[in-house]
């Protein structure tokens, strides 16, 4: 996968799929205004925008009709020209797409949604559409990585992430990206179809990090099928 960059927007475009995420050229505050700016930069049209009021939950929504705002942490749609969007500043944006089945989705993955079962809920929801997971794709966007995702000792007691916590110099770190990758492959994705930017939001100053800056600004992540 080749990710391109243009005027503050990282993006990937292939066949009928367009996805991407912004850098600090965007504040991520005024969603409607900034989405229009992204569309102008990348020269694409869309007929509807749906995004989340994120609550670190396991809630997944099937987007259809005219509804714009959902309270939860994942969206998917079969509609063409419906732009899906989430906002992050350390949590991982997960981009899901299937060329064959005409389905795209986004997941806001922090440790809380992961622990609460958002990935299981996502697969249960899309399972109703008989999606061919072996021919689907996942891209893991910029977020807190194992180099910086330090967790306290009591976090280990959850045991949920036990295979993805690493100890370095008496400190513990969570590899949430590898957790996500493992979950998708376990459910039938081909390894070659699980892609990772490997961008760390805390290491890279071009992205927002709440841990680093305590900021209210956010990276915008979006996906569209045409």
Order of alpha helices (4+ residues) and beta strands (2+ residues): beta-beta-beta-alpha-beta-beta-beta-beta-beta-beta-beta-alpha-alpha-beta-beta-beta-beta-alpha-beta-alpha-beta
